[in-house]
């Protein structure tokens, strides 16, 4: 296996690229100078209109490389031919990092959210927004059995997608628990009340799938299980609402 510094540098770079698509998304990102764009991909069959002219103008003014493709090739890049509108962008998401960097980024205290099987892009976007607005230091998002970062996630995050570290891994089991950390699973069946919890200095809160909750495998890696008290017969909350409560714990 090639583990030379140059290979690892290039791998880290390409791992950090996120491909987004759609004309309105392209305009929004191109207008934001804080977002670094590696490459703009366009279909050769695109018809010129006001939006396309703005996309091209913004790309030229920022010196962004533009690549033209057949419609089929563009759809392979966007992975969503039904919604890409002939436009895709490779964004250099410096906040999208290998989960093995967590301990390097936070050698002392941290408070993280770890997402287990979140499949709804709107939920993921709202979780990102709550985390970015709070004292949460980062989000661990596995690639397996999770929704991908996409225009739908970006829209639901209300412009906060690039404002908080998002750490990728294949599965949560590959990285949990981190050294000297306490893994805390949110469960409606847990006896301990989240509001009576004394939060450890290195805490990872695990939020589970929208319908099935945290998987047994990941729950077995946790140190604590806590619940949010429910009233009036309500059994549970939407995972994005739960994330908002956790994110703003004192």
C-alpha positions in Angstrom: 0.0 0.0 0.0 1.3 3.4 -1.0 1.7 5.5 2.2 4.2 8.1 1.0 3.6 11.7 2.2 2.7 12.8 -1.3 0.1 10.0 -1.8 -1.4 10.6 1.6 -1.6 14.4 0.9 -3.4 13.8 -2.4 -5.7 11.2 -0.8 -6.7 13.6 2.0 -7.4 16.3 -0.6 -9.7 14.2 -2.7 -11.4 12.7 0.3 -12.2 16.3 1.3 -14.0 17.0 -1.9 -17.8 17.1 -1.8 -19.7 17.1 -5.1 -22.8 19.3 -5.1 -25.2 19.8 -8.0 -27.9 22.0 -9.4 -28.0 25.5 -10.9 -29.3 27.4 -7.9 -26.9 25.6 -5.6 -24.0 26.5 -7.9 -24.9 30.2 -7.9 -25.2 30.2 -4.1 -21.8 28.5 -3.6 -20.0 30.5 -6.3 -21.3 33.7 -4.7 -19.7 32.7 -1.4 -16.0 33.6 -1.4 -15.4 31.6 1.8 -16.1 28.4 0.0 -13.2 27.0 -2.1 -14.3 25.3 -5.4 -11.9 22.9 -7.0 -13.8 22.4 -10.3 -17.0 23.3 -12.0 -18.6 20.6 -14.3 -21.1 21.4 -17.0 -23.0 19.4 -19.5 -22.3 20.2 -23.1 -26.1 20.2 -23.8 -26.9 23.1 -21.3 -28.9 25.8 -22.9 -27.9 29.4 -22.1 -30.1 31.3 -19.7 -29.7 34.0 -17.1 -28.7 31.5 -14.4 -26.2 29.7 -16.6 -24.7 33.1 -17.6 -24.3 34.0 -13.9 -22.7 30.6 -13.2 -20.1 31.1 -16.0 -19.5 34.7 -15.0 -18.9 33.9 -11.4 -16.6 30.9 -12.3 -14.5 33.0 -14.7 -14.2 35.9 -12.2 -13.0 33.5 -9.5 -10.6 31.6 -11.9 -12.3 28.3 -11.4 -11.5 25.5 -13.8 -14.5 24.5 -15.9 -14.9 21.1 -17.5 -17.5 20.2 -20.1 -19.0 16.7 -20.3 -21.6 14.7 -22.1 -24.9 14.5 -20.3 -24.2 10.9 -19.2 -20.7 11.7 -18.0 -22.1 14.7 -16.0 -24.7 12.5 -14.4 -22.0 10.0 -13.3 -20.2 12.9 -11.6 -23.3 14.3 -9.9 -24.8 10.9 -9.2 -28.3 12.5 -9.6 -29.1 12.9 -13.2 -32.7 13.8 -12.4 -31.8 16.9 -10.4 -28.3 18.1 -11.4 -29.7 20.4 -14.2 -26.4 19.9 -16.1 -24.3 21.4 -13.3 -22.0 20.0 -10.6 -19.2 21.4 -8.5 -16.4 19.8 -6.6 -16.1 21.8 -3.4 -13.0 21.7 -1.2 -14.7 21.2 2.1 -11.9 21.9 4.6 -14.3 21.1 7.4 -14.9 17.5 6.0 -12.1 15.5 7.6 -11.0 12.0 8.4 -12.4 11.0 11.8 -8.9 9.9 12.8 -8.1 13.6 13.0 -10.5 14.2 15.9 -7.9 13.6 18.6 -5.4 15.7 16.7 -7.9 18.6 16.4 -9.1 18.3 20.0 -6.2 16.9 22.2 -8.0 18.0 25.4 -11.8 18.5 25.8 -14.5 18.1 23.2 -18.2 17.6 22.8 -19.2 15.7 19.6 -22.3 14.4 17.9 -22.0 10.9 16.3 -24.8 9.9 13.8 -25.8 6.3 13.5 -27.8 5.6 10.4 -29.3 9.0 9.7 -30.9 8.6 6.3 -33.0 11.7 5.9 -31.0 14.6 4.3 -33.3 17.2 5.8 -32.7 15.8 9.3 -28.9 15.8 8.7 -29.1 19.4 7.5 -31.0 20.5 10.6 -28.6 18.6 12.8 -25.6 20.4 11.2 -27.4 23.8 11.7 -28.0 23.1 15.4 -24.5 21.8 16.0 -22.9 24.8 14.1 -24.9 27.3 16.2 -24.0 25.6 19.5 -20.9 24.6 21.6 -20.7 21.2 19.8 -17.2 20.9 18.4 -17.9 18.5 15.5 -20.1 15.8 13.9 -19.0 12.2 13.2 -20.8 11.0 10.0 -20.1 7.5 8.8 -20.2 6.8 5.0 -21.9 3.5 5.4 -25.7 3.5 5.9 -26.0 7.3 6.1 -27.3 10.0 3.9 -24.5 11.8 1.9 -23.7 15.5 2.0 -25.9 16.9 -0.8 -27.7 20.0 -1.9 -30.7 18.9 0.1 -28.5 18.8 3.2 -27.0 22.1 2.4 -30.5 23.7 2.0 -31.7 22.3 5.3 -28.6 23.5 7.0 -29.4 27.0 6.0 -25.9 27.9 4.9 -24.1 26.3 7.8 -22.8 23.1 6.1 -19.2 24.4 5.9 -19.1 26.0 9.4 -18.5 23.0 11.6 -16.1 20.1 11.3 -17.7 17.0 9.9 -15.6 13.8 10.4 -16.1 10.9 8.1 -15.4 7.2 8.7 -16.7 4.0 7.2 -18.7 3.0 10.3 -18.9 4.5 13.8 -17.6 1.2 15.1 -14.3 2.0 13.3 -13.7 5.0 15.5 -15.7 4.7 18.8 -14.8 5.1 21.5 -12.1 7.7 21.1 -9.3 7.7 23.7 -10.5 8.7 27.1 -13.9 9.7 25.8 -17.3 8.8 27.1 -19.8 7.6 24.5 -23.4 8.6 25.5 -26.3 7.0 23.6 -29.6 8.8 23.3 -32.4 6.3 23.9 -36.1 6.7 24.7 -35.8 3.6 26.9 -33.0 4.8 29.0 -33.7 5.4 32.7 -31.2 8.2 33.3 -32.4 11.7 32.5 -30.2 13.7 30.2 -30.8 16.8 32.3 -29.3 15.1 35.4 -26.2 14.0 33.5 -22.9 15.5 34.4 -21.4 15.8 31.0 -17.8 14.5 30.8 -15.0 16.7 29.4 -14.6 14.4 26.4 -18.2 13.5 25.4 -19.6 11.9 22.3 -23.4 11.8 22.0 -24.7 9.2 19.6 -28.0 9.8 17.8 -29.7 6.9 16.0 -31.7 6.2 12.9 -35.0 8.0 12.4 -37.1 4.8 13.0 -34.9 2.2 14.7 -32.7 4.4 16.9 -29.1 3.5 17.7 -28.0 0.1 16.5 -27.1 -2.6 19.0 -23.5 -2.7 17.8 -23.0 1.0 18.5 -25.0 0.9 21.7 -22.7 -1.8 23.0 -19.8 0.6 22.6 -21.4 3.3 24.7 -20.7 4.0 28.3 -24.0 5.7 29.2 -27.6 5.7 27.9 -29.8 8.7 28.6 -33.3 9.8 27.6 -35.1 13.0 27.2 -38.1 13.0 29.5 -41.4 12.8 27.5 -44.8 14.0 28.6 -48.5 13.5 27.6 -47.8 10.0 26.1 -45.4 11.2 23.5 -42.9 8.4 22.9 -40.0 10.2 21.2 -38.8 13.2 19.2 -37.5 13.7 15.7 -33.8 13.1 15.6 -33.0 16.6 14.5 -35.0 18.0 17.5 -33.1 15.7 19.8 -29.8 16.9 18.3 -30.9 20.5 19.0 -31.6 19.7 22.7 -28.3 17.9 23.1 -26.4 20.6 21.3 -27.5 23.3 23.7 -27.0 21.4 26.9 -25.1 23.7 29.3 
